[in-house]
Amino acid sequence: MKQFDYVIVGAGTAGCVLANRLSAEAGVSVLLLEAGGPYRHPMLPIPMMAGLSYFVKSTNWNYQSAPEPHLDGRRIAWPRGKVLGGTSAINGMMYMRGHRRDYDGWAESGLKGWSYEEVLPYFKHAEGHRERRDEYHGNDGPFTVTRAKSDNPLYDVFLDACRQAGHGETDDFNGARQEGMGRQDFNIEKGRRVSSATAYLEPVRRRANLKTAMRAHATRLLVEGGRAVGVEYAQGGRGGRKETAHAAREIILCGGTVNSPALLQLSGIGDGAMLKALGIPLTAELPGVGENLQDHLGAYVQNHCLEPVTLYRLFRADRALLALLRVWLFANGPAASVALEAGGFLRTRPELEIPDIQITFIPGLSLDTTRAKQGRHGFLTHFYLARPASRGRVAIASADPFAPPRIEPNSMAEAADRRVMRDGVRLVRNIMAQPAFARYRGGEISPGAGVDSDDGIDDWLRANATTVWHPVGTCKMGNGGDAVVDAELRVHGVAGLRVVDASVMPEIIAGNTATPTVMIAEKAADMILGHPPRG
């Protein structure tokens, strides 16, 4: 048996932040458990490889959704990072906080301390922006941020077309105004990915009071007298050595939107009827565990390009090798950036108060399309629901802690989501039709010019829409019967246990979810240590 003050389950986006902040406190000991391995795969640090990094099997949980009833019964790939840094080690590195109204909405629902003005100091505390210096940004934090730097001409063409289509401009999506189109910021420094592991964990790995156990798969929480006191885990995964770690102060789950609710359920914390059916003794009746699953759903509008200025240039072996050599040796060139540099947030209907759709332009085709259409240049616009109405769930399928949980996103179940996605197709097509693209615009690959009616677009969306890999909400923060944690992220009905990751978001934010997860962990660290809120 091992004894620590704090046991953190999951060295992902949030877990690495907590490991750093809690171990900085004098006189405490911290154990960080990670089911994956070290951050060593050569693909992960290279920004250009972001799209491929999602599918490196050795650093991934390799989850799939259950058949999606509103997406033609397709099973959708749901990659989640299984490596130090978690999904921040495999994601697209976009630095995006969300809209002010997202957090004010949390506070208005009764969650004291979560308004925009109250969380902004934590965003700034985490942030180490290399260029922006104003009241919205921090420059001394570990989570390094830089502005978009690619010189591909299609980004400017896209933004010119957005202006011609009547859309406003925004220079800083994390500043005073989110709505509009512009260049985006990224967690990249000197041509390398900045993950939660590189920013928060690596600098403190040698602290004597911090122990990191890798390939340690948590199997069950130990609860005695209504208090979480320990974690059972298998060192080495299935078939590995069974270990137990006890926590004198708290156990903190940072497994993410899939794994945190799954571990709670495996430990008897969740819906009693579901647990009984699986033969798991009830520890605490919390029917909201695993419910409230939300995710951004997206699709690609893709066009052929008439000029050889797209990423297809890099499909030639000598050019790809040169790009990789440049980024490794000089931290520059096309491989030093993510091909997501232009985009923004728009309203699909003028009567809306805030944007309901996010758009990202890529000067290349999707990898699937490129394989099917070898030898062709093209570009795509990725659009996705910023505030989906549909809700799904995550639930363990058996009492086997190594069996993947059942993921039911229930995407596009709500008519409102289908309408926004249809509007998104037409909004993007309108941008593509502007004079700025005349020199570059070839035929539409997908959906294709013949797909124009509501029914036709709906059919295409059911066959092609997919996750944007931003799942949240399955350990909802709140005070009602469906809530799992309170405003200080403490699990209802179980002392000494918190959840700190994207699963606690009561409502999804408009934007990428890694940065808000870092903020949640920064705020949680102050709560756990009893520090006053930052202001």
KAFEN-V862462 format. One record per pair of residues at least 12 apart in sequence whose ideal C-beta (glycine too) atoms are under 8 Angstrom apart, sorted by the first residue. I is the first residue (numbers start at 0). J is the second residue. D is the distance in Angstrom with one decimal. If there is no record, write none. Layout:
i = (I	I)
j = (J	J)
d = (D	D)
This chain:
i = (0	0	0	0	1	1	1	1	1	2	2	2	2	3	3	3	3	3	3	3	3	4	4	4	4	4	4	4	5	5	5	5	5	5	5	5	5	5	5	5	6	6	6	6	6	6	6	6	6	6	6	7	7	7	7	7	7	7	8	8	8	8	8	8	8	8	8	9	9	9	9	9	9	9	9	9	9	9	9	10	10	10	10	10	10	10	10	10	10	10	10	11	11	11	11	11	11	11	11	11	11	11	12	12	12	12	12	12	12	12	12	12	12	12	12	13	13	13	13	13	13	13	13	13	13	13	14	14	14	14	14	14	14	14	14	15	15	15	15	15	15	15	15	15	15	15	16	16	16	16	16	16	16	17	17	17	17	17	17	17	18	18	18	18	18	18	19	19	19	19	19	20	20	20	20	21	21	21	22	22	22	22	23	24	27	27	28	28	28	29	29	29	30	30	30	30	31	31	31	31	31	32	32	32	32	32	32	33	33	33	33	33	33	33	34	34	34	34	34	34	35	35	35	35	35	35	35	36	36	36	36	36	36	37	37	37	38	38	38	38	38	38	38	38	40	40	40	40	42	43	43	43	43	43	43	43	44	44	45	45	45	45	45	45	46	46	46	46	46	46	46	46	46	46	46	47	47	47	47	47	47	47	47	47	48	49	49	49	49	49	49	49	49	50	50	50	51	52	52	52	53	53	53	53	54	54	55	58	58	58	58	58	59	59	59	59	59	59	60	60	60	60	60	60	60	61	62	62	62	62	62	62	62	62	63	63	63	63	63	64	64	64	64	64	64	65	65	65	67	67	67	68	68	69	69	69	69	69	69	70	70	70	70	70	70	71	71	73	75	75	75	75	76	76	77	77	77	77	77	78	79	79	79	82	83	83	83	83	84	84	84	84	84	85	85	85	86	86	86	87	87	87	87	87	87	87	88	88	88	88	90	90	90	91	91	91	92	92	92	92	92	92	93	93	93	93	93	93	93	93	94	94	94	94	94	94	94	94	95	95	95	95	95	95	95	96	96	96	96	96	96	96	96	97	97	97	97	97	98	98	98	98	98	98	98	99	99	100	100	100	101	101	101	101	102	102	102	102	102	103	104	105	105	105	105	108	108	109	109	109	110	110	110	110	111	112	112	112	113	113	117	117	118	118	119	120	120	120	121	121	121	121	122	122	122	122	123	123	123	123	124	124	124	124	125	125	125	125	125	125	125	126	126	126	126	127	127	127	127	127	127	128	128	128	128	129	129	129	129	129	130	130	131	131	131	131	131	133	135	135	135	135	136	136	141	141	141	142	142	142	142	142	142	142	143	143	143	143	143	144	144	144	144	145	145	145	145	146	146	146	147	147	147	147	147	147	147	148	148	148	149	149	149	149	151	151	151	151	151	151	152	153	153	153	153	153	153	153	154	154	154	154	154	156	156	156	157	157	157	157	157	157	157	158	158	158	158	159	159	160	160	160	160	160	160	161	161	161	161	162	163	163	163	164	164	164	166	166	166	166	166	167	167	168	168	169	169	169	170	171	172	172	172	172	177	177	177	177	177	178	178	178	178	178	178	179	179	179	180	180	180	180	180	181	181	181	182	182	183	183	183	183	183	185	185	185	186	186	187	187	187	189	190	190	190	190	190	190	190	191	195	195	212	212	212	214	214	214	214	215	215	215	215	216	216	216	216	216	216	216	217	217	217	217	217	217	218	218	218	218	218	218	219	219	219	219	219	220	220	220	220	220	220	220	221	221	222	222	222	222	222	222	222	225	225	225	225	226	226	226	226	227	227	227	227	227	227	227	227	228	228	228	228	229	229	229	229	229	230	230	230	230	231	232	233	233	236	237	246	248	249	249	249	249	250	250	250	251	251	251	251	251	251	252	252	252	252	252	252	253	253	253	253	254	255	255	255	255	256	256	256	256	256	256	256	256	256	257	257	257	257	257	258	259	259	259	259	259	260	260	260	260	260	260	260	260	260	261	261	261	261	262	263	263	263	263	263	263	263	264	264	264	264	264	264	265	265	265	265	266	267	267	267	267	267	268	268	268	268	268	268	269	269	269	269	270	270	270	270	270	271	271	273	277	277	277	278	279	282	283	283	283	283	284	285	285	285	285	286	286	287	287	287	287	287	287	288	288	288	289	289	289	289	289	290	290	290	290	290	291	291	291	291	291	291	291	292	292	292	292	292	292	292	292	292	292	292	292	293	293	293	293	293	293	293	293	293	293	294	294	294	294	294	294	294	294	294	294	294	295	295	295	295	295	295	295	295	295	296	296	296	296	296	296	296	296	296	296	296	296	297	297	297	297	297	297	297	297	298	298	298	298	298	298	298	298	298	298	298	299	299	299	299	299	299	299	300	300	300	300	300	300	300	300	300	300	301	301	301	301	301	301	301	301	301	302	302	302	302	302	302	302	302	302	303	303	303	303	303	303	304	304	304	304	304	304	305	305	305	305	305	306	306	306	307	308	308	308	309	309	309	309	309	309	310	310	310	310	310	311	311	311	311	311	311	312	313	314	322	338	338	338	339	339	339	340	341	341	342	342	342	342	342	343	343	344	344	344	344	344	344	345	345	347	347	347	347	348	353	354	354	355	355	355	355	355	356	356	356	356	356	356	356	356	357	357	357	357	357	358	358	358	358	358	358	359	359	359	360	360	360	360	361	361	361	361	362	363	363	363	364	364	364	364	365	368	368	372	377	377	378	380	380	380	381	382	382	382	382	382	383	383	384	384	384	384	385	385	386	386	386	387	387	387	387	388	388	388	389	389	389	389	389	389	389	390	390	390	391	391	391	391	391	392	392	392	393	393	393	393	394	408	408	410	410	411	411	411	417	417	420	420	420	421	421	421	421	424	424	424	424	428	431	445	445	446	446	447	469	469	469	469	470	471	471	471	471	471	471	472	472	472	472	472	472	473	474	474	474	474	474	475	475	475	475	476	476	476	476	477	482	483	483	483	484	484	484	487	488	488	488	488	497	497	499	499	499	500	500	500	501	501	501	503	504)
j = (229	243	244	245	30	242	243	244	245	28	244	245	247	28	29	30	210	244	245	246	247	27	28	29	246	247	248	249	17	21	27	28	29	30	246	248	249	250	251	527	29	30	32	229	230	244	245	246	249	250	251	21	29	30	31	32	251	253	32	217	230	250	251	252	253	254	262	32	33	34	85	217	252	253	254	255	258	259	500	31	32	33	35	83	84	85	196	200	211	213	253	33	80	84	85	86	87	195	253	254	255	500	84	85	86	87	195	253	255	500	501	513	516	517	520	85	195	253	499	500	501	516	517	519	520	523	31	33	85	195	251	253	499	500	520	31	83	84	85	87	194	195	196	198	199	200	125	195	199	517	520	521	524	251	253	499	520	523	524	527	31	199	200	203	209	211	141	199	200	202	203	520	521	524	528	524	527	528	203	206	208	209	203	528	208	248	208	209	210	208	209	210	210	212	244	246	200	209	210	211	212	212	215	217	230	232	244	82	83	211	212	213	214	215	81	214	215	216	217	236	58	80	81	82	83	213	214	57	58	82	83	213	214	82	83	213	82	83	84	88	194	196	197	201	55	57	58	82	55	55	58	82	88	89	192	194	191	192	190	191	192	323	326	334	92	185	187	190	191	192	326	334	335	336	337	313	322	326	333	334	335	336	337	338	334	89	90	91	92	192	337	338	339	91	338	366	366	88	89	90	78	89	90	468	76	78	89	80	81	82	88	89	78	79	80	81	82	89	78	79	80	81	257	258	403	78	76	77	78	79	257	403	404	406	75	76	77	403	406	76	77	406	407	408	466	405	406	407	408	409	410	409	412	389	409	410	411	412	461	410	411	461	462	464	465	461	462	462	408	410	465	466	465	466	257	406	466	468	470	468	255	257	258	196	196	200	211	213	194	195	196	197	200	195	196	255	255	468	513	186	194	195	196	513	516	517	192	194	195	196	468	511	513	337	339	511	185	186	187	192	193	337	183	184	185	186	337	339	511	513	144	173	183	184	185	186	511	514	172	173	183	184	510	511	514	122	172	173	508	510	514	515	518	177	508	509	510	515	177	344	353	354	508	509	510	115	177	115	352	353	115	506	508	509	114	115	117	118	508	115	506	476	504	505	506	477	505	477	478	486	476	477	486	505	486	486	522	532	476	486	532	534	518	522	135	532	533	534	518	521	522	533	137	173	514	518	135	136	137	140	137	140	521	533	137	140	141	142	517	518	521	138	140	142	144	139	140	141	142	143	144	143	144	145	184	143	144	145	146	188	145	146	144	146	171	174	184	174	171	173	174	175	173	174	198	199	202	186	193	195	198	199	514	517	186	187	188	193	198	184	185	186	193	184	185	187	188	182	184	185	182	183	184	185	336	340	341	335	336	340	333	336	338	340	308	309	310	333	340	362	308	304	308	309	360	362	378	439	182	340	341	360	362	435	436	439	341	360	378	380	430	435	436	180	181	182	341	433	435	430	431	433	434	435	436	180	343	430	433	180	433	434	435	429	430	433	179	180	343	345	430	179	180	180	181	181	343	344	182	184	184	343	344	510	344	353	354	509	510	343	344	345	346	353	354	343	344	345	341	342	343	345	358	341	342	343	340	341	339	340	341	342	359	336	337	340	198	513	335	336	337	330	326	329	330	331	332	334	335	330	513	517	232	234	242	234	235	236	239	232	233	234	242	232	233	236	237	239	400	401	230	231	232	254	262	400	231	232	233	265	400	401	231	262	265	266	400	250	262	263	265	266	268	496	243	245	266	267	268	282	283	493	496	283	492	493	494	493	494	495	496	246	249	250	490	493	494	495	496	245	246	250	495	243	244	245	246	250	243	244	246	250	243	244	400	401	401	401	495	495	495	496	497	527	495	496	497	496	497	498	499	523	527	474	496	497	498	499	500	498	499	500	520	500	470	500	501	502	292	393	470	471	472	473	500	501	502	393	404	406	470	473	404	473	474	498	500	502	288	289	393	394	404	473	474	483	502	289	393	395	404	400	285	288	289	474	483	490	498	279	288	289	394	395	404	279	395	398	400	282	279	280	281	282	283	282	283	285	288	490	493	285	286	288	289	284	285	286	288	289	284	286	394	395	397	398	398	398	493	490	491	492	493	492	483	490	491	492	480	481	474	475	480	481	482	483	473	474	483	392	393	394	404	473	390	392	473	475	481	390	392	472	473	475	481	505	390	391	392	393	406	407	408	409	470	471	472	473	387	389	390	391	470	471	472	504	506	507	387	391	408	410	466	467	468	469	470	471	507	357	383	384	385	387	466	467	469	507	383	384	387	408	410	411	416	420	464	465	466	467	381	382	383	384	464	465	466	467	381	382	383	420	423	424	459	460	463	464	465	365	368	379	380	381	445	463	379	380	382	424	427	428	431	443	445	446	364	365	368	377	378	379	443	444	445	377	378	379	431	440	441	442	443	444	375	376	377	441	442	444	376	377	378	439	440	441	376	438	439	440	441	376	438	439	376	362	376	439	362	363	364	376	377	378	333	338	361	362	363	363	364	369	375	376	377	376	333	369	334	361	362	363	359	360	361	360	359	360	357	358	359	360	381	357	358	356	357	358	385	509	510	358	426	419	422	423	426	422	509	385	509	384	385	386	419	509	382	383	384	385	419	422	423	426	382	383	385	509	510	380	381	382	423	426	427	380	381	382	378	379	380	381	378	379	380	381	378	377	378	379	377	378	379	444	379	444	445	444	441	444	439	427	430	431	467	420	423	424	426	427	423	467	416	419	420	423	509	510	506	507	509	410	413	416	507	413	415	416	408	409	410	411	412	413	416	409	412	472	406	407	408	409	410	407	409	473	405	406	407	473	407	466	470	464	466	460	461	464	457	460	456	460	464	453	456	457	460	446	456	459	460	443	443	459	463	459	463	459	501	507	511	512	501	501	502	504	507	508	512	501	502	504	505	506	507	502	490	498	500	502	503	502	503	504	505	488	503	504	505	505	505	498	502	503	497	498	503	526	503	519	523	526	523	527	519	520	523	516	519	520	515	516	519	519	519)
d = (7.9	5.3	7.7	6.0	6.7	7.2	7.2	4.6	6.9	8.0	7.8	5.0	6.5	4.6	6.2	4.3	7.5	6.3	7.3	6.0	7.0	4.4	5.0	6.8	6.9	5.1	4.6	7.9	7.9	5.4	6.6	7.5	4.9	7.3	6.1	5.7	5.5	7.7	6.4	7.5	7.9	4.8	6.9	7.5	5.3	5.1	7.7	4.3	7.8	4.9	7.2	7.6	6.6	7.0	4.8	6.8	4.9	5.8	5.2	4.8	6.0	6.9	7.0	5.1	6.3	5.8	6.7	7.0	6.7	7.7	6.7	7.9	6.8	3.8	4.1	6.7	6.7	7.5	7.1	5.2	7.4	3.7	7.8	5.1	7.2	6.8	6.9	6.6	6.6	7.8	7.6	7.9	6.2	6.7	2.2	6.3	6.9	6.8	5.8	7.3	5.8	7.0	7.2	5.0	6.1	4.2	4.7	8.0	7.7	7.1	7.6	5.5	4.6	6.3	7.5	7.9	7.5	4.4	5.0	4.5	7.7	5.3	7.2	6.4	3.9	7.6	6.3	7.4	6.9	7.6	7.9	3.5	7.9	7.7	7.7	7.8	7.2	6.3	7.7	7.9	7.9	4.0	5.2	7.5	4.3	4.1	7.5	6.1	5.0	5.8	3.6	6.1	6.9	6.1	6.5	6.2	5.4	6.7	5.8	7.7	4.6	7.0	5.8	7.2	6.1	7.3	7.4	4.1	6.5	7.5	5.2	7.7	7.0	3.6	7.6	6.2	6.6	6.9	6.2	5.1	5.4	4.0	7.5	5.6	6.3	7.6	4.9	7.9	7.7	6.3	5.0	7.2	5.1	6.7	5.3	8.0	7.7	6.9	7.0	4.6	7.1	5.3	4.5	5.8	6.7	5.8	7.3	7.8	6.0	6.8	7.0	5.0	7.6	6.3	5.9	6.9	6.5	4.5	7.1	7.2	6.3	7.2	3.7	4.2	6.9	6.9	7.1	7.6	7.6	6.1	7.5	5.4	5.9	7.4	5.7	6.3	5.9	4.6	5.6	5.7	6.9	5.0	7.0	7.9	5.8	6.5	5.5	7.5	6.1	7.3	6.8	7.5	5.5	6.6	6.4	7.7	4.7	5.0	7.9	7.6	7.3	7.1	5.9	5.7	6.3	7.3	5.4	7.0	7.6	6.1	7.7	6.8	5.9	5.5	4.8	7.9	6.8	7.2	6.3	3.9	7.4	7.0	7.1	7.1	7.7	7.9	7.0	4.8	6.2	7.8	4.9	7.9	7.7	7.7	7.6	6.6	7.7	7.7	4.3	7.8	4.4	5.4	7.5	6.8	7.4	6.2	6.9	6.3	6.0	3.9	6.7	6.2	5.1	6.8	6.6	5.5	7.9	6.9	7.3	4.4	7.6	4.8	7.2	7.6	7.5	7.0	7.7	4.1	7.1	5.9	6.3	5.8	7.9	6.1	6.8	5.9	6.0	7.9	7.4	8.0	5.6	4.7	7.0	5.4	7.6	5.5	6.2	4.9	6.5	7.6	5.7	7.4	7.6	8.0	7.3	6.1	4.2	5.4	6.7	5.8	6.6	5.4	7.7	6.2	7.8	4.8	5.5	7.8	7.1	7.8	5.4	5.6	7.8	7.8	7.3	5.7	6.3	7.5	7.4	6.5	6.0	5.9	7.4	7.8	4.1	6.3	7.8	7.1	3.7	5.0	3.2	7.0	7.4	6.7	8.0	6.5	6.9	7.4	7.0	7.7	4.3	4.3	7.3	5.2	8.0	7.9	7.3	4.4	7.6	6.0	7.0	7.6	5.8	5.7	5.7	7.2	4.7	4.7	5.8	5.8	7.2	5.5	5.8	7.5	6.0	7.9	7.3	6.2	4.6	7.8	4.7	6.9	7.6	4.3	5.8	5.5	7.8	5.5	6.1	6.8	7.3	7.8	3.7	4.2	5.8	5.7	7.8	4.8	7.6	6.5	5.3	6.3	7.3	7.8	3.2	5.5	4.5	5.7	5.0	7.6	5.6	7.2	7.0	4.7	7.3	4.3	7.5	7.8	7.3	5.3	7.8	6.9	4.2	6.0	5.7	4.3	7.8	5.3	7.7	5.4	6.1	7.5	7.9	5.9	6.8	6.6	6.3	7.0	5.6	7.8	6.0	6.7	4.7	7.0	5.4	6.0	7.7	6.3	7.8	6.8	6.6	7.8	5.8	6.6	7.4	7.7	3.8	5.8	4.7	4.4	4.7	6.1	7.2	7.6	7.2	5.1	7.6	6.4	3.5	7.2	6.1	5.7	5.7	6.0	7.0	4.5	7.0	4.6	5.1	6.3	5.1	7.4	4.6	5.6	5.8	6.2	4.6	6.1	6.0	4.6	6.6	7.9	4.5	7.7	7.6	6.7	6.8	5.0	8.0	7.2	6.5	5.2	7.8	7.4	6.5	7.8	7.7	7.1	7.1	6.3	4.5	6.9	7.3	7.7	4.3	5.6	7.2	6.5	6.6	7.8	5.0	7.7	7.7	5.8	6.4	7.7	4.3	4.6	6.5	5.3	7.0	6.0	7.8	6.8	6.2	5.4	6.3	6.6	5.6	7.9	4.1	5.6	7.0	6.8	7.0	3.8	7.4	7.3	5.6	7.8	7.1	4.5	7.6	5.1	6.8	8.0	8.0	7.7	7.8	4.8	5.7	7.7	6.1	6.9	7.4	4.0	5.8	6.8	7.1	5.5	4.3	6.8	6.8	5.2	6.2	6.2	5.1	4.3	8.0	7.6	7.4	7.7	7.9	5.9	6.9	7.7	5.7	7.6	3.9	5.0	7.1	3.9	7.8	4.0	5.4	4.2	7.6	5.7	7.9	7.9	4.0	6.2	5.8	5.4	5.0	5.4	6.7	5.3	7.6	6.1	7.6	4.1	7.2	6.1	5.6	4.6	6.0	7.8	7.8	7.8	7.4	6.8	7.0	7.3	5.3	7.8	6.7	7.2	7.7	7.6	5.3	7.0	7.1	7.0	5.1	5.4	7.1	7.9	7.3	6.8	3.7	7.4	7.4	7.2	8.0	5.8	5.7	5.8	6.7	5.9	7.1	5.9	7.7	7.4	5.9	8.0	7.8	7.6	7.3	7.0	7.3	4.3	4.7	7.7	3.2	6.3	8.0	7.4	3.8	7.1	7.9	6.6	7.6	7.0	8.0	6.8	5.5	6.1	7.5	4.7	7.4	5.5	7.2	5.9	4.8	5.0	7.4	7.3	7.2	7.0	5.5	7.3	4.7	7.4	5.7	7.7	5.1	6.0	5.8	6.9	3.9	7.9	4.5	7.7	5.7	5.2	6.7	6.5	6.6	7.4	8.0	3.9	7.5	7.1	7.2	7.7	6.7	7.4	7.8	5.0	7.6	6.2	7.9	7.8	7.3	6.5	5.9	7.1	4.2	4.7	7.9	7.2	7.7	4.7	7.7	5.6	7.0	4.6	3.8	5.8	6.5	7.9	6.8	5.5	6.1	4.2	6.4	7.5	7.2	5.1	7.4	6.0	5.3	7.1	7.8	7.9	7.2	4.6	6.8	7.1	5.2	6.9	6.2	6.4	6.3	5.3	7.6	7.9	5.0	7.6	5.5	7.7	7.3	7.8	7.4	7.0	4.6	7.1	7.2	7.8	5.4	4.9	7.4	6.7	7.9	5.1	6.4	6.5	7.1	7.0	4.1	5.6	6.9	5.1	7.0	5.3	4.4	5.5	6.1	6.4	6.9	7.5	7.9	7.1	5.5	5.3	5.8	4.8	5.0	4.1	5.1	7.9	7.8	4.4	5.6	7.7	6.3	7.6	6.6	5.2	4.3	8.0	7.5	5.0	7.9	7.2	7.6	7.4	7.8	7.3	6.0	6.4	6.8	4.7	7.9	7.0	6.0	7.0	5.3	6.1	5.4	5.3	5.3	3.3	7.1	5.2	4.7	5.7	6.2	7.0	6.3	5.7	7.2	3.8	6.5	7.6	7.5	4.4	6.8	7.8	5.0	7.7	6.4	6.9	6.3	5.1	5.7	5.4	7.2	7.6	7.6	4.3	5.2	7.5	5.7	7.4	6.1	6.5	7.0	6.9	7.8	5.6	7.2	4.0	5.7	5.0	7.3	6.6	5.5	5.2	4.4	5.0	7.9	5.2	7.5	5.1	6.8	7.3	6.2	6.0	7.7	4.2	6.1	4.7	6.7	7.5	6.3	3.8	5.3	5.8	7.7	7.3	6.2	7.5	6.3	7.9	5.7	5.3	5.9	7.8	6.3	7.6	7.1	5.4	4.5	7.7	7.3	4.2	6.9	7.5	5.5	7.0	5.4	7.1	7.9	5.8	4.6	7.4	7.4	7.2	4.7	5.7	7.0	6.8	7.4	4.0	4.5	7.0	5.9	5.1	6.3	8.0	4.9	6.5	7.1	7.1	5.4	7.2	6.5	6.8	5.5	6.2	3.1	7.4	6.7	6.8	7.7	4.5	7.6	6.6	7.5	6.7	7.4	7.4	7.9	6.0	5.5	4.5	7.3	5.6	7.9	4.6	7.1	5.5	6.4	7.5	6.5	4.9	7.1	6.3	4.4	6.4	6.9	7.2	6.9	7.0	5.6	6.8	5.9	5.9	7.3	4.2	7.2	4.2	4.8	5.9	5.9	7.4	6.2	5.8	5.8	6.9	5.4	6.3	6.0	6.9	5.0	3.0	5.3	6.3	4.1	5.1	5.4	5.3	7.6	5.9	7.8	6.8	5.6	6.9	5.1	7.2	6.5	5.3	5.6	7.1	7.4	7.4	5.0	5.0	7.6	4.4	6.2	5.9	7.6	5.9	7.7	5.7	3.3	6.3	7.4	6.9	6.9	4.7	7.2	8.0	6.4	7.2	4.2	5.0	6.4	6.0	5.0	8.0	6.3	8.0	7.5	4.6	7.0	5.0	3.8	5.8	8.0	7.5	6.0	7.1	5.4	7.5	6.5	6.4	7.6	6.5	6.6	5.6	3.9	6.6	6.2	7.4	7.2	5.8	6.2	7.3	5.3	5.6	5.7	7.8	5.8	7.0	6.8	5.5	6.2	7.5	5.3	7.1	7.1	5.5	4.9	6.6	6.6	6.1	7.0	4.9	7.9	7.9	6.9	7.3	4.6	8.0	7.1	7.6	5.2	7.7	6.5	5.1	7.6	6.5	5.2	6.9	6.4	7.1	4.1	7.2	5.9	7.2	6.2	6.2	7.2	7.2	7.3	6.4	7.5	4.6	7.0	7.1	7.9	8.0	4.0	7.6	7.2	5.5	7.6	4.9	5.8	5.6	6.6	7.9	3.9	7.4	7.7	6.7	6.0	7.7	7.6	5.4	6.8	4.0	4.6	5.4	7.7	5.3	6.0	6.2	4.3	4.7	5.3	6.3	7.7	7.9	7.5	4.7	4.2	3.8	7.4	5.2	7.6	7.3	7.2	5.5	7.4	5.0	7.6	6.8	7.6	6.9	7.5	7.0	7.4	6.8	6.2	7.3	7.8	5.3	6.6	6.0	4.9	6.8	7.4	6.5	5.3	7.9	7.8	7.7	7.7	7.4	6.9	4.3	7.7	7.9	7.9	7.0	6.4	4.4	7.0	4.4	6.5	4.2	5.0	7.8	6.0	7.8	6.5	5.4	6.9	7.5	6.5	4.6	7.9	4.4	7.8	4.0	5.4	8.0	7.0	7.7	5.1	6.7	4.5	7.1	5.2	5.4	7.8	6.7	8.0	7.6	6.8	5.2	5.5	4.9	5.8	7.8	5.5	6.9	6.9	7.1	6.2	5.5	4.4	6.1	7.2	7.7	7.3	4.8	7.5	6.6	7.8)
